[in-house]
């Protein structure tokens, strides 16, 4: 009996030692598997952010030389009317594209979630703009918007209406871009909302049907509350994407357009300073400011989501 009581603790210690060794081995292989991804994130995302933040305090010369200037770039932004106009343009773009795009995506997703004929075809058609290159979309719509031989103005001329200068008139050029952005972004959000709708338990709709609730009541009392986590996710992603709009404006408006000032976004202004004017220090400061604005708005959304997002 004394010999057995001495052997049991030894076995327990050996088993505990083997468990710790196995756990360390599991951690080693786990970290080894994620190391390429973490290394890629550090090299291609984290390090450029650090570099950009440093460059925002510098002024660049013509041959890649730069010198430390402190807060001069940030002081310059306070007096830059073009930067303020770019923020205004971006704000208008966000106000229209995000709510309208999300609303239309939800409506289309709800309709395509019903038992209708050919819904797979409709889903494919709505999703096609998502897999199309933004440059190709911009070029096609630029042709449609053409004031002289574009399809839109031709159709308007058939009913005796003279079409406007869609992409050269400073008063409507931004809204022309907004229409294209909404059209091209519906398919992506629609797929996300479809997945959210299909995750809602059918018993809620069956109970509502038994109670005699109509489709409008079901939509506002059941579908929207249970879809709120997906709406919250899409809202955040749409806002971040809208703040970074560039390709549509670059391809549809062009550098010499009379409507450029009234349409250029923050990212387009960053492009101008970084790659056209070779003012990389100021461009880096603009990028830092944009990052801060996005972080603040995202943080506000994270706080406010507790009041309207239902996870249960």
N, C-alpha and C positions, 0 to 999 in steps of 0.2 A: 504493500500500500504506500509507504513513503516514497518508493521508487517511481510509482505511477504519478504521484502528485508533483514530482520534480520534472517528469517528462512532459506533462500537459502544458505548463507555462512555456517550456522551450518550443513546443509545437506552435503555440499561439504567437510567440515572438517571431518565429520563422515565417508563419503565414502573414503576419503584419508587415514583415520586411519585404516579402514577395509582392504583397498588395501595393506597397509604396513604390517598389521598383516598377511594377506594371503601370501604375498611375503616371510615374515620371516618363515612362516610355510612351504612353498614350499622349501625354502633353507634348513630348518631343515631336512625334509624328504629326500631331495636329498643327503645331506651329510650323513644321516643315511644309505641310501642304498649303497653308495660307501665306507662306513667306513670299512666293512670287507675286501674289496679288498685293500684299502689303508693300512690297518693294516698288511695284509699279505705281501704287497710289502715292507713295512718298516721293518718287522721282518725277512723276508727270503731273501731280496735283499739289502736294504739300510744298515741295521746293519752289515751284513757280509762284505760288501764293506769297511765300516768304520773300522771294526775289522781287516780285511786283511791289510789295509793301516797302521794301528798301528803296527801289527805284523811284517811288513816289516822292521821295525827299531829295531827288537829284535833278540836274539839268543836263541834257545831252547835247553834244556837239555834232558836227557834220560827219565825223569819221569814227563814230562809235565811242568817243570819249565822253565821260560824264564827271560831274563834280557835285559834291554835297551842297545843297542849298537850304536845308532845313524845311520850314513850313511855307516856303514861298509859293509852292504849287497850290497848296490849300488856301492861302490868302488870295491867290489869283482867282480861284474858283468863286469866291464871294463877289467878285466884280465882273464875272463873265456872263454877259447877257445871253450868249449862245448856249451856254450850259443850262441856264434857266429855261430857255425855250425848248431845249431837248428834253428836259424833265417834263415840261408841259405837254409836249407831243407824246412822250411815252405814257404819261398819265391818261391822256385822252384815249390812246390805244388800249390801255389796260381796262379803262372804264367800260369800253364797248366790247372788246373781244372776250374778256373773262366771263362776265355774267351772261351775255348773250350766247356765247359758245357753250357754256355749261348747261344753260336752260335748253337749248336746242338738242344738245347731246342726250340729255335725260329724256326728253320727249321722244326722240327717235329710238332710243334704247328701249323705252317702255313699249312703243309700238312694235318694234322688231322682236320683243320678248313674247309677243302673243302668237297664237297658232294661226299663222297666215301662210298662204301659198307663196313659195318663192322667197322666203325670208333669208335664206342663205345667199341668194343672188343680191338682194338688197343690202345685206351686210357687207358683201364684197364690194359693191359699188360705192358705198359710203366710206369704206376703208381704203380704197384705191389712192386717194390723194396722200394718204399717210406714207405709202411706200414709193411715192413719186418724189424725185429730187425737187427741193424747194426752188432751185434755179429754173427747172423746167416749168414748174407751176407759174413762177413769176413771168417767164417769157410768154407763155400761152395767154395769161391774163393781160399782159402788156399789149399783146396783139388785139385781144378782145376790146380793150379800153382805147385803142387807137382812135383819135378824133376824126381822122380822114377816111380810113378804110376798115375800121374795127366793126365787129359784128354787132355790138351793142348800139352804136350810133346808127348803123344801117337799119336795125329793127325799129329804132325810134323814128327814123326818117320815113318809114312806111306808114306811120300814123301822123305824119306832119310835124314831128317834134325835132328840133335841132339839138343834137346831143352835145353835152358839155365836153370840156377838155379834162378827161378823167384823171390823168396822171401829171398834168402840167399846170392845172389851176390850183394855186395855193389854198383855196378855200375848200376844195373837195378831194384833193389828192390823198390826204391822210385817210379819209373815210373810204376811198377806193381800196387802199391797202388793207384797211380793217376788214372790209367785206371778203377779200381773198383769204385773210388770216382765219376768219371764222369758218369759211367754207372748207379750208384745208385741214383745220384742226378738229372738226366734228367727229370724224371717223375714229381717231385715237381715243378720245374721251368716251365715245359711244361703246367701244369694246370694254373699257374698264367698267362703265356703268352696267353693261350687260352681265358681266361676271358678278357684280354686286347684286343685281336683281335676281339672278339665278341662285344666289346664296340665301335669299329670304325664304324662310319656311312657308310652305303652301298652306299650313293650318290657319295662318292669320287671314289669308284671303278667303278660305272656306268659312271661317267664323264670321267674317264681314258679310259674306253672301247670305249666310243664314239670318243675320240680323237685318238684311235688306239694305245694306249700304250701297250707294251708287258708285260709279267709277271715279267721279271727282272726289268723293269723300274717301274712297279707298286710297287714291293717289296721295292726298294730303295727310291722311291720318295713319296710313300704314307704310306706303312705299317710301315717301320722303323721309320720315323719321328713321326707318330701318336702313335707308340708303345713306344716311348722313355721314357715317365714317368714310364712305367712298367719295361723297361730295367734298368732304374736308380735304382728302388726299388730292383729288383732282384740282381743287381750288388752289392749294399750295403750289402744285406743279405748274398749273396754268399761269399763276402770277409770276413765278420765277421765269418761265419761258417768255412771258410777255415783256418782262423787264429787259430781256436779252434779245429782242427782235432786231434783226439786222438784214438777213438775206433778202427778204421781200422788198424792203426799202432800197437796198443797194441795187437790185436787179430791175425794179419797176420804175424807180424815180430817176436814178442816174446822177452823175456828178454835176453836170451843167444845167440841170433842170431849174426852172424858176420856182418850183414848189419844194426844193430841197430844204430850205430853212424851216418851212412849216411842217415837214414830215420827218426830218432826221431824228433818230432816237439817241439814247445815251450811248449805246454800243456803237452806233454809226459815228457819233462824235469822237468816241475813243479811237475808232479806226482812222478817222481823219487825222487826228493828232499823232497817232503812233506810226502810220505807214505812208501818209501823204505829206504831212508837215514835218515829219521827223522830230516831233516834240514828245519824245517817249516818257520823259519825267512827268509831264502834265497828263499824258494819257494814263500812266500808271496811277496817278492820283484820282482820276475819274473812275478807274476800275475799282479802287479801294472804296470810294464813295458809294458806288453802285452796290458793292458787296455789303457795306454797312446798312444801306437802305433796305436791301433784301433781307438781311438778318433781323432788322428791327420789325419789319412787316411780318415776317414769319413768326417771330416771337410773340407779337400781338395776336396773331391767329392762334397760336398754341394756347394762349391764355383764354381767348374768347371761345374756343371750341368746347370748353367745359359747359357752356350755357346752351348749346344747340346740337352737339354731337351726342348721339345715343349709341353706346356700345353693347347694350344688353339686348 
